Amino acid sequence: MSVEKTSVTVRIAGEEHTIRASAEPAYTRRCAKLVDDRIHQIRLQAGLIEGHKAAILAALSIADECFQAQEDLAGIRQDLAARAAELSRRLRDATEGRPAGG
């Protein structure tokens, strides 16, 4: 089963790039805009910086955000699992006629 790929032309750091992806074109454009915006932000902060160095710093910044989001999600999942276990325990106690909190 092959997934149909679509070509989308995007502009990143002042250069046009044609991207072939199985994702929706709007999604590919959103991804490209994120990268372009981050490169622009880094260039504003760092002043004159070579294009490839700005791209590397942008990639590191986006990777950092990704890892932070993954850690946040893991914490949320852990909290949710603990809450579900507590709720399950309370429901089991209530159906067995045990007093709450004990």
N, C-alpha and C positions, 0 to 999 in steps of 0.2 A: 504494500500500500504506500504509494508515494504522496507526499504533501506538495501541493502546488506552491511554487515560490513566485513572489512578485518583486519586480525591480522598482526601487524608489530612489530618486535623486534627492540628496539632502546637502545642506551647506554646513560644514563644521570648520570653525577657525578660518573662515574666508575661502575655503576650498570646497568645490563640489565633489561629492562622492556618490556613486551608485551602489546601493545596497540591495542584494538579493536575499530575501528572507521569507519564511513561511508565515510570519506574523502579518497582521493587518498593516497596511501602509500608514495609517494614522498612528499606530503604536510605534512603528519604526521612526516616524518623524518626531514623536515625543521623546524617544530615546536619544535621537540625534540632537534635539534641542537641549536636553539636559546636559549632554557632553559639551555642546557649543557654549551654553550659558556658563558652565563651570570653567571652561578654558578662558572665557572672557573675564570672569570674576578673578581668576588667578592672575591674569595679565594686568588687571587694574591694581591688584594688591602688590604684585611683584615688580611692576614697571616693565622696562624692556627685558623680555625674556624670550629665548628661542622657542619657536613653535613646538618642537618635539618635547622640550622640557616642560612647557605649559601643559601639553597633552599628558605627559607622565604624571605630573602633579594632579591634574584633573582626575585621571584614572585612580590614583591613590586616594584622593578625597572621596570619590564615589565608592570605592571598595571599602573605605572606613565606614561610610554611612551604611553600606550593605551589612557589614559585620555587626555594627551597633544595632541595627534593626533585627538581625537574627538573634542577638543576645536578648533584646527586649522581648521578642516573640517567645523565646524559650522560657523566660521568666513568667510571662503571661500564661503560657501553657501550664507551667508548673503550679502557679497559683490557682488556675482554673481546675486542674486535677485535684488539688487539695480541697478546694471548695466543694467539688462534686462528691468526693469521698465523704466529707463531713455531712453533706446533705443526705447522701445515701445512708450513712449511719443513723442520722436523726429519723429518717423515714422508717428504717428497719426497727429502731427502738419504739417509735410511735405505733407501728402496726403490731408489735409484740407486747404492747402495754407497759413498756418501761417508762419511768419518769424522764422528762427532758433534762439534758445536761448531765446525765449520770452515766 
